[in-house]
Amino acid sequence: MKTYEIILHPESSFLTPFQADTIFGSICWAIRYMDGEKELEDFLSKYQTSPPLIISNGFPTGFFPKPLREPVAREQLIEIVKQSGKIKNDSKKEIIDILKKLKKFKKEKLINKDVFEEIINGLSENDYLKRKIDEKHEVYYPEKNITLYKNAINRVTSHTNEEGGLFTQDETFYSNETNISFFIKINGIDKEFIEKIFKFISLNGFGKKKTTGKGHFKLIDIKEYKFNSPENPNTFVSLSSFVPSENDPVEGWYDMQVKYGKLGGHYASGNSRTPFKKPVRMFQAGSVFKTNNVKEYYGKLVSNVHSDEKIKQYGYAFAVGMKI
């Protein structure tokens, strides 16, 4: 499968995270509105044999999810700190200060491209943390999540209510210098088709409240991409949230989430069906599983997520080979 990096520039705040299943839903609605119901059904039917498109979550350009590995125990951390040469006279206070710093790095979700490539090529968690002892800066995230207060408008009076007139809304903001990248693997689809889809999405918006100006972006580039993976990987890291299929690897390190999906397009109105999907438990991006036969993807399209049997939940893992 050919791999491409798709780069977007945010032109508004976003209420919906760039998760693979939501991006996939936007792709499906773009096909439906541009080419019709039949084309969408043909596209989805290909997933029964060989998926035509596998997509990752979206990340600030130059950043990737930190692969999860065996956690470093506190005793090991203390030993790493003591061996660093940064402690004078075995000072307990200095040890605690460095441990607090390393604790932040243990919990970080995003890492830059160079570090990601080092980790998938065998950099251990111990060696990674040893290196972080000397770093001066804090963990950096090129995005900011803010809770905003909004006025609830009474549709009868066209004014705010005296009581209960406020509600909160969580929004993600990006700096002007930040772009968003996600990755796709395609089989039997050309670059021009992908470009047409994302130009359509850029004009119509992504996720919640797009009709009010949220979720808008500019398509910057679509270019071929090659991951610097090891020659003989013994694990894979997923760049997308996913649901494993029956024969997928089971031994590894992972975080999980429960996804409460909602239908998009004209299905979101709920006039003829409930717009809400059943909750689905998914592995998060950054989850790592052991296997000596790393494939392009894992996971599946999840059925029985809605009373309408045609509706599915995208649950494929965008797999990148990794060495532990």
C-alpha positions as CSV (number, residue, x, y, z in Angstrom):
1,M,0.0,0.0,0.0
2,K,1.2,3.5,-0.8
3,T,1.5,5.9,2.2
4,Y,0.8,9.6,2.0
5,E,1.0,12.4,4.5
6,I,-1.9,14.9,4.4
7,I,-1.1,18.3,5.8
8,L,-3.9,20.7,6.9
9,H,-3.7,24.2,8.3
10,P,-6.4,25.0,10.9
11,E,-8.4,28.1,10.2
12,S,-10.7,27.9,13.2
13,S,-10.9,26.2,16.6
14,F,-12.1,22.6,16.7
15,L,-14.6,20.8,18.8
16,T,-13.9,17.3,17.5
17,P,-10.6,15.5,17.9
18,F,-8.8,14.3,14.7
19,Q,-9.4,10.6,15.4
20,A,-9.3,8.1,12.5
21,D,-12.9,7.0,12.8
22,T,-14.2,10.5,12.6
23,I,-12.0,11.4,9.7
24,F,-13.1,8.3,7.9
25,G,-16.8,9.3,8.5
26,S,-16.1,12.7,6.9
27,I,-14.4,10.9,3.9
28,C,-17.5,8.7,3.5
29,W,-19.9,11.6,3.5
30,A,-17.7,13.5,1.0
31,I,-17.9,10.5,-1.3
32,R,-21.7,10.3,-0.8
33,Y,-22.3,14.0,-1.6
34,M,-19.9,14.2,-4.5
35,D,-20.4,10.9,-6.2
36,G,-23.7,9.4,-4.8
37,E,-24.9,6.6,-2.6
38,K,-23.8,3.8,-5.1
39,E,-20.2,5.0,-5.1
40,L,-20.1,5.0,-1.3
41,E,-21.6,1.5,-1.1
42,D,-19.0,0.3,-3.6
43,F,-16.2,1.9,-1.6
44,L,-17.3,0.3,1.7
45,S,-17.9,-3.1,0.1
46,K,-14.1,-3.3,-0.7
47,Y,-13.4,-3.5,3.1
48,Q,-14.8,-7.0,3.1
49,T,-11.8,-8.2,1.1
50,S,-9.0,-5.6,1.0
51,P,-9.4,-2.2,2.5
52,P,-8.8,0.6,-0.1
53,L,-7.9,3.1,2.6
54,I,-6.3,3.0,6.1
55,I,-6.1,6.3,8.0
56,S,-4.3,7.4,11.1
57,N,-5.4,9.9,13.7
58,G,-4.3,13.5,13.1
59,F,-1.4,15.1,15.0
60,P,0.4,18.4,14.9
61,T,2.8,18.2,12.0
62,G,6.2,16.9,13.2
63,F,4.7,15.1,16.1
64,F,3.6,11.4,16.7
65,P,2.0,9.5,19.6
66,K,4.5,8.2,22.0
67,P,4.6,4.4,21.7
68,L,3.7,2.7,25.0
69,R,6.3,0.3,26.4
70,E,6.9,-1.5,29.7
71,P,6.5,1.2,32.4
72,V,9.7,2.1,34.4
73,A,9.2,1.3,38.1
74,R,10.0,4.0,40.7
75,E,13.0,2.1,41.9
76,Q,14.4,2.0,38.4
77,L,13.8,5.7,38.1
78,I,15.6,6.5,41.3
79,E,18.6,4.4,40.1
80,I,18.6,6.3,36.7
81,V,18.6,9.6,38.6
82,K,21.5,8.5,40.9
83,Q,23.6,7.3,38.0
84,S,23.1,10.5,36.0
85,G,25.7,12.4,38.0
86,K,23.3,15.3,38.7
87,I,22.9,14.5,42.4
88,K,25.3,16.1,44.9
89,N,25.8,14.4,48.3
90,D,22.9,12.0,47.5
91,S,20.5,14.9,48.1
92,K,16.9,13.6,48.6
93,K,15.4,17.0,47.5
94,E,17.4,16.9,44.2
95,I,16.3,13.3,43.6
96,I,12.6,14.2,44.1
97,D,12.9,17.3,41.8
98,I,14.3,15.2,39.0
99,L,11.7,12.4,39.6
100,K,8.9,15.0,39.2
101,K,10.4,16.2,36.0
102,L,10.7,12.6,34.6
103,K,7.1,11.9,35.7
104,K,5.9,14.5,33.2
105,F,7.9,12.9,30.4
106,K,6.5,9.4,31.3
107,K,3.0,10.7,30.8
108,E,3.5,12.7,27.6
109,K,1.3,11.8,24.7
110,L,3.1,13.4,21.8
111,I,6.8,13.3,20.8
112,N,8.6,14.8,17.9
113,K,9.4,12.9,14.7
114,D,13.1,12.3,15.5
115,V,12.4,10.8,18.9
116,F,9.6,8.7,17.4
117,E,11.9,7.2,14.9
118,E,14.5,6.5,17.5
119,I,11.9,4.7,19.7
120,I,10.5,2.5,16.9
121,N,14.1,1.6,16.1
122,G,14.9,0.4,19.6
123,L,15.5,3.3,21.9
124,S,14.4,1.9,25.3
125,E,12.2,3.8,27.8
126,N,15.1,3.8,30.3
127,D,17.5,5.4,27.8
128,Y,14.8,7.8,26.7
129,L,14.3,9.0,30.3
130,K,18.1,9.2,31.0
131,R,18.3,11.6,28.1
132,K,15.4,13.7,29.5
133,I,17.3,14.4,32.7
134,D,19.5,16.9,30.9
135,E,16.7,18.7,29.0
136,K,15.7,22.1,30.2
137,H,12.4,22.6,28.6
138,E,9.0,21.3,29.7
139,V,6.8,18.9,27.7
140,Y,5.5,21.0,24.8
141,Y,2.1,20.6,23.1
142,P,1.4,22.8,20.0
143,E,-2.3,22.9,20.9
144,K,-4.4,24.2,23.7
145,N,-7.8,22.9,25.0
146,I,-10.0,25.7,26.5
147,T,-13.4,25.5,28.1
148,L,-15.5,28.5,26.9
149,Y,-18.8,29.8,28.3
150,K,-21.6,30.3,25.8
151,N,-25.0,32.0,26.0
152,A,-28.0,29.7,25.6
153,I,-30.6,31.5,23.5
154,N,-34.3,31.1,24.2
155,R,-35.9,30.5,20.8
156,V,-39.2,32.1,21.8
157,T,-37.8,35.4,23.2
158,S,-34.5,35.4,21.2
159,H,-32.8,36.4,24.5
160,T,-30.7,34.6,27.0
161,N,-32.5,32.9,29.9
162,E,-32.2,34.6,33.3
163,E,-31.4,31.3,34.9
164,G,-29.3,28.6,33.2
165,G,-28.4,30.9,30.4
166,L,-24.8,29.7,30.1
167,F,-23.3,26.4,29.0
168,T,-19.7,25.3,28.5
169,Q,-18.0,24.2,25.3
170,D,-14.6,22.6,25.0
171,E,-12.6,23.8,22.1
172,T,-9.1,23.1,20.8
173,F,-7.0,26.0,19.5
174,Y,-3.8,25.8,17.4
175,S,-1.1,28.4,17.0
176,N,-0.8,30.1,13.6
177,E,2.4,28.2,12.9
178,T,0.8,24.8,13.6
179,N,-0.3,22.4,10.9
180,I,-2.1,19.1,11.3
181,S,-0.8,15.9,9.7
182,F,-2.4,12.5,9.3
183,F,-1.3,9.5,7.2
184,I,-3.2,7.3,4.8
185,K,-2.3,4.0,3.2
186,I,-4.2,3.5,-0.1
187,N,-4.8,0.5,-2.4
188,G,-6.5,1.1,-5.7
189,I,-7.1,4.8,-5.0
190,D,-5.1,7.6,-6.6
191,K,-3.8,10.8,-5.1
192,E,-6.2,12.9,-7.1
193,F,-9.2,11.2,-5.5
194,I,-7.9,11.9,-2.0
195,E,-7.2,15.5,-2.9
196,K,-10.7,15.9,-4.2
197,I,-12.2,14.5,-1.0
198,F,-10.2,16.7,1.4
199,K,-10.8,19.9,-0.6
200,F,-14.5,19.1,-0.2
201,I,-14.1,18.5,3.6
202,S,-12.1,21.7,3.9
203,L,-15.0,23.7,2.3
204,N,-17.7,22.0,4.4
205,G,-15.8,21.7,7.8
206,F,-14.9,18.9,10.1
207,G,-16.8,17.6,13.2
208,K,-19.2,19.5,15.5
209,K,-20.6,22.9,14.9
210,K,-19.0,23.2,11.4
211,T,-22.0,25.2,10.3
212,T,-21.1,27.9,12.8
213,G,-17.5,28.2,11.6
214,K,-15.8,25.5,13.7
215,G,-13.7,22.8,12.2
216,H,-12.4,24.6,9.2
217,F,-9.0,24.1,7.6
218,K,-7.0,24.7,4.4
219,L,-5.4,21.7,2.6
220,I,-1.7,22.4,2.4
221,D,-0.2,19.3,0.8
222,I,-0.5,15.6,0.1
223,K,2.8,13.9,-0.4
224,E,4.3,10.4,-0.3
225,Y,5.7,9.4,3.1
226,K,8.0,6.6,4.2
227,F,8.3,5.6,7.9
228,N,11.9,4.9,9.0
229,S,10.9,1.5,10.5
230,P,13.4,-1.2,11.4
231,E,14.1,-4.1,9.0
232,N,13.0,-6.8,11.4
233,P,10.3,-5.4,13.6
234,N,8.9,-7.5,16.5
235,T,6.1,-5.2,17.4
236,F,3.8,-2.5,15.8
237,V,2.6,0.8,17.1
238,S,-0.8,2.0,16.0
239,L,-1.2,5.6,14.8
240,S,-5.0,5.3,15.1
241,S,-7.5,4.3,17.6
242,F,-8.8,0.9,16.7
243,V,-10.8,-2.2,17.5
244,P,-8.9,-5.5,17.1
245,S,-10.2,-8.3,14.9
246,E,-10.4,-11.9,16.1
247,N,-6.9,-13.0,15.0
248,D,-4.9,-9.8,15.9
249,P,-2.0,-9.9,18.4
250,V,-3.1,-9.7,22.0
251,E,0.2,-9.2,24.0
252,G,1.4,-5.6,24.3
253,W,1.0,-2.3,26.1
254,Y,-2.1,-0.1,25.5
255,D,-4.5,2.5,26.7
256,M,-8.2,2.3,26.0
257,Q,-11.1,4.7,25.4
258,V,-14.8,4.3,25.0
259,K,-16.0,6.1,21.9
260,Y,-19.6,7.5,21.9
261,G,-20.0,8.0,18.2
262,K,-22.5,10.1,16.4
263,L,-23.8,10.0,12.8
264,G,-22.8,12.7,10.4
265,G,-24.3,14.3,7.3
266,H,-28.1,14.3,7.0
267,Y,-28.2,11.3,9.4
268,A,-27.2,13.6,12.2
269,S,-30.6,15.3,12.2
270,G,-32.2,12.3,13.8
271,N,-35.5,12.8,11.9
272,S,-35.7,9.1,10.8
273,R,-33.3,7.4,13.2
274,T,-31.3,8.1,16.4
275,P,-28.1,10.0,15.5
276,F,-26.2,8.2,18.2
277,K,-24.1,5.0,17.9
278,K,-23.7,2.5,20.6
279,P,-20.5,2.9,22.7
280,V,-17.4,1.2,21.3
281,R,-14.3,0.3,23.3
282,M,-11.1,1.1,21.3
283,F,-7.4,0.9,21.8
284,Q,-5.8,4.4,21.6
285,A,-3.2,5.6,19.2
286,G,0.3,4.8,20.6
287,S,-0.7,1.3,21.7
288,V,1.9,-1.3,20.9
289,F,1.5,-5.1,20.3
290,K,4.0,-7.9,19.8
291,T,4.2,-9.8,16.5
292,N,7.0,-11.0,14.3
293,N,4.8,-10.6,11.2
294,V,4.0,-6.9,11.1
295,K,1.2,-6.1,8.6
296,E,0.0,-2.9,7.0
297,Y,-3.0,-2.7,9.2
298,Y,-5.0,-4.5,11.9
299,G,-8.6,-4.2,13.2
300,K,-11.9,-4.1,11.3
301,L,-15.1,-2.3,10.5
302,V,-17.3,-2.8,13.5
303,S,-20.9,-3.9,12.9
304,N,-23.9,-3.7,15.2
305,V,-23.2,-0.2,16.4
306,H,-26.6,1.2,15.3
307,S,-30.2,-0.1,14.7
308,D,-29.5,0.6,11.0
309,E,-27.4,-2.4,10.0
310,K,-25.7,-0.5,7.1
311,I,-24.0,1.8,9.6
312,K,-20.5,0.7,10.7
313,Q,-17.7,2.0,13.0
314,Y,-14.2,2.4,11.5
315,G,-11.8,0.5,13.7
316,Y,-8.6,-0.2,11.7
317,A,-5.1,0.2,13.2
318,F,-2.6,2.2,11.1
319,A,0.4,0.0,11.9
320,V,4.0,1.1,11.9
321,G,6.7,-1.6,12.4
322,M,8.7,-1.2,15.6
323,K,11.6,-2.9,17.4
324,I,11.8,-3.5,21.2
